[in-house]
């Protein structure tokens, strides 16, 4: 699942202030657990909670009982030197919720990692792109999933910093009540 980077920091944070797109983004919803007092030693996040973004990709995770929804982005900050989308985190599919009749949200422990340690999608045979990953996202098989998790297990996550940055951006902009992806 791809999200648009906010473009002002080196952290992989969604475009809360609409710096890179028309409308502020609410997904991935890193605030889910904080707002429900669920963050106890881990950060609980959600995807497709507020907005119907690439629903078929999220639905595949739920219907296939996949364990992870991987998050990818392209660094839009000045120091970003990527040439394609990078896997920069994941939401473990611990739960899901049907928000409307045709929109399901994946909910679970969320981990985010620095862009400098992101994994280019081309490492899994996909054509390099900075654009959307399409309505169906990208699929990783069991061994590829293990490869991603093993890679990130050696790196300190920046999830807490991403949550703090998101909250700061929301308070500065007054956003957070839109239904943008």
C-alpha positions as CSV (number, residue, x, y, z in Angstrom):
1,X,0.0,0.0,0.0
2,X,1.5,3.4,-1.0
3,X,1.0,6.6,0.8
4,X,2.2,10.1,-0.2
5,X,5.0,11.4,1.9
6,X,4.5,14.9,3.6
7,X,7.8,16.1,2.0
8,X,9.2,18.3,4.8
9,X,10.9,15.8,7.0
10,X,13.0,12.7,6.6
11,X,10.5,10.6,8.5
12,X,8.0,8.4,6.5
13,X,4.9,10.4,7.5
14,X,1.8,10.8,5.4
15,X,0.9,14.2,3.7
16,X,-1.1,15.6,6.6
17,X,-0.9,19.2,5.4
18,X,-1.4,18.5,1.7
19,X,2.1,19.6,0.7
20,X,2.3,17.1,-2.2
21,X,-1.4,16.5,-3.0
22,X,-4.7,18.3,-3.2
23,X,-6.2,17.2,0.1
24,X,-4.8,16.3,3.5
25,X,-4.2,12.6,4.0
26,X,-5.6,10.5,6.9
27,X,-4.1,7.2,5.9
28,X,-2.2,5.3,7.1
29,X,-3.9,6.2,10.4
30,X,-1.1,6.0,12.9
31,X,-3.2,7.7,15.6
32,X,-5.7,4.8,15.8
33,X,-4.3,3.3,19.0
34,X,-3.4,6.6,20.7
35,X,-6.9,7.9,20.3
36,X,-8.4,4.7,21.8
37,X,-5.8,4.3,24.5
38,X,-4.6,1.0,23.0
39,X,-0.9,1.9,22.6
40,X,0.7,-0.1,25.5
41,X,4.3,-0.8,24.5
42,X,3.4,-0.8,20.8
43,X,1.7,1.6,18.4
44,X,-1.6,0.4,16.9
45,X,-2.4,1.8,13.5
46,X,-5.0,1.3,10.7
47,X,-5.3,1.5,7.0
48,X,-8.5,2.5,5.2
49,X,-10.1,3.6,8.5
50,X,-11.1,7.1,7.3
51,X,-10.8,6.8,3.6
52,X,-11.4,4.3,0.9
53,X,-7.9,4.1,-0.5
54,X,-7.1,1.3,-2.9
55,X,-9.8,-0.8,-1.2
56,X,-9.1,-3.9,-3.3
57,X,-5.5,-4.1,-1.9
58,X,-6.7,-3.8,1.7
59,X,-9.6,-6.3,1.0
60,X,-7.1,-8.8,-0.3
61,X,-5.2,-8.7,3.0
62,X,-8.4,-9.3,4.9
63,X,-10.0,-11.9,2.6
64,X,-6.7,-13.8,2.2
65,X,-6.1,-13.6,6.0
66,X,-2.6,-12.1,5.2
67,X,-0.5,-11.4,8.3
68,X,0.9,-8.0,7.1
69,X,-0.1,-5.0,5.1
70,X,3.2,-3.4,4.0
71,X,3.4,0.4,3.6
72,X,5.4,2.0,0.8
73,X,6.2,5.6,0.0
74,X,8.5,7.8,-2.0
75,X,10.6,10.3,-0.1
76,X,9.7,13.8,-1.3
77,X,12.1,15.7,1.1
78,X,15.1,17.5,-0.2
79,X,17.6,14.9,0.8
80,X,15.6,12.0,-0.6
81,X,17.6,10.1,-3.3
82,X,15.3,7.2,-4.0
83,X,14.2,6.5,-7.6
84,X,11.2,4.4,-6.7
85,X,8.7,3.6,-3.9
86,X,10.3,2.0,-0.8
87,X,8.8,-0.4,1.7
88,X,9.1,1.7,4.9
89,X,6.8,-0.2,7.3
90,X,3.9,-2.4,7.9
91,X,0.7,-2.9,9.9
92,X,0.4,-6.4,11.3
93,X,-3.1,-7.7,10.5
94,X,-4.3,-8.3,14.1
95,X,-7.8,-7.2,13.4
96,X,-10.0,-5.6,10.8
97,X,-13.3,-3.6,10.7
98,X,-15.8,-3.1,8.0
99,X,-16.3,0.7,8.1
100,X,-19.0,0.7,5.5
101,X,-20.6,-2.0,3.4
102,X,-17.8,-1.8,0.8
103,X,-14.8,-0.6,2.9
104,X,-12.7,-2.6,5.3
105,X,-9.9,-1.4,7.5
106,X,-6.8,-3.4,8.6
107,X,-5.9,-2.7,12.2
108,X,-2.8,-3.8,14.2
109,X,0.6,-3.1,15.4
110,X,2.3,-0.6,13.2
111,X,6.0,-0.2,12.5
112,X,7.7,2.5,10.5
113,X,11.4,2.7,9.4
114,X,13.6,5.4,8.0
115,X,13.6,5.9,4.2
116,X,17.4,5.3,4.2
117,X,16.6,1.7,5.3
118,X,13.5,1.3,3.0
119,X,13.4,-1.6,0.6
120,X,12.9,-0.8,-3.1
121,X,10.0,-2.7,-4.6
122,X,12.3,-3.5,-7.6
123,X,14.0,-6.0,-5.2
124,X,10.9,-8.0,-5.6
125,X,10.7,-7.8,-9.4
126,X,8.5,-4.8,-9.7
127,X,9.2,-2.0,-12.2
128,X,10.6,1.0,-10.4
129,X,8.0,3.8,-10.0
130,X,7.4,6.8,-7.9
131,X,3.7,6.7,-8.7
132,X,0.8,4.8,-7.2
133,X,1.1,1.1,-6.9
134,X,-2.4,0.7,-8.4
135,X,-5.7,-0.4,-6.9
136,X,-4.4,-3.9,-6.0
137,X,-1.1,-2.9,-4.4
138,X,1.8,-5.3,-4.7
139,X,1.9,-8.9,-3.4
140,X,4.8,-10.5,-1.6
141,X,4.9,-14.2,-1.1
142,X,5.9,-15.9,2.2
143,X,9.7,-15.9,1.5
144,X,9.6,-12.2,0.4
145,X,7.6,-11.3,3.5
146,X,10.2,-13.1,5.7
147,X,13.0,-11.2,3.8
148,X,11.3,-7.8,4.6
149,X,10.7,-8.7,8.2
150,X,14.2,-10.0,8.7
151,X,15.6,-6.8,7.1
152,X,13.6,-4.5,9.5
153,X,14.4,-6.7,12.5
154,X,18.0,-5.4,12.3
155,X,16.9,-1.7,12.2
156,X,15.5,0.6,14.9
157,X,12.0,1.7,14.0
158,X,10.9,5.3,14.0
159,X,7.2,4.7,14.7
160,X,7.0,6.8,17.8
161,X,8.7,9.7,16.0
162,X,6.3,9.3,13.1
163,X,3.3,9.5,15.4
164,X,4.7,12.6,17.1
165,X,5.4,14.3,13.7
166,X,1.9,13.4,12.5
167,X,0.3,14.9,15.7
168,X,2.4,18.0,15.3
169,X,1.4,18.5,11.7
170,X,-2.2,18.0,12.5
171,X,-2.1,20.5,15.3
172,X,-0.4,23.0,13.0
173,X,-2.8,22.6,10.2
174,X,-6.0,21.8,12.0
175,X,-6.4,18.9,9.7
176,X,-7.3,15.4,10.6
177,X,-11.1,15.6,9.9
178,X,-10.9,14.9,6.1
179,X,-11.5,11.7,4.3
180,X,-8.4,11.8,2.1
181,X,-6.1,8.9,1.5
